[in-house]
């Protein structure tokens, strides 16, 4: 079968397309790698009399352990971010109060190869008044990336879940989008 186009008479698109494709490949920025995020366990600040009189509340401790995984799931599902496992530093991190240890959460995050360190607290004023707080910082520079707070009423599984969901959906998510 003879060639469709005689030699030297290919359509212009056939000659230009490879040049344009090469130009675009060389000039388009590479897709940015995901920012990695280390999310540390939330800490309880119990300023109620109940904690000092009755000791540790097992229900609160169980709820406290759900907050970081819930936030991890939300951040990990967001384009441009991936969450790293904090298991290699978890025990050392638990021995610190991450809110006042001299940026040790950022040091731990760097050890894990993470770009962002996220910490959080639940402040318990009483069984009726609690507050969930989360803070995200650039692990290298210490610059704040996101921070927010959600007040909750009642000390139940449902109120804590609604609090962390509200904090992500209405405060933190927008800040993480802006930091991409």
MOZI-V523377 format. One line per field, one symbol per residue. ss: DSSP state (2 for helix, 1 for strand, 0 for the rest). psi: psi as a letter, one per 30 degrees, with the letter a starting at -180 (. if undefined). A space follows every 10 residues. Layout:
BEGIN
ss->???
psi->???
END
This chain:
BEGIN
ss->0000000000 0222222222 2222222000 0000111110 0011110022 2222000222 2222222222 2222220000 1111000002 2222000000 0002222222 2000011111 1111000011 1111111100 0001111111 1110002222 2222222222 2222222220
psi->klleklkfhl leefeeeeee eeeeeffkkl kklkkkkjjl klkkjjglfe efefakjeee eeeeffeeee eeeeeffkkf kkklkgefge eeeffljffh ghgfeeeeee efgkfkkkll lkkjeaffjl kkkkkkkkfe fgkkelklkk klkkileeee eeeeeeeeef deeeeeeff.
END
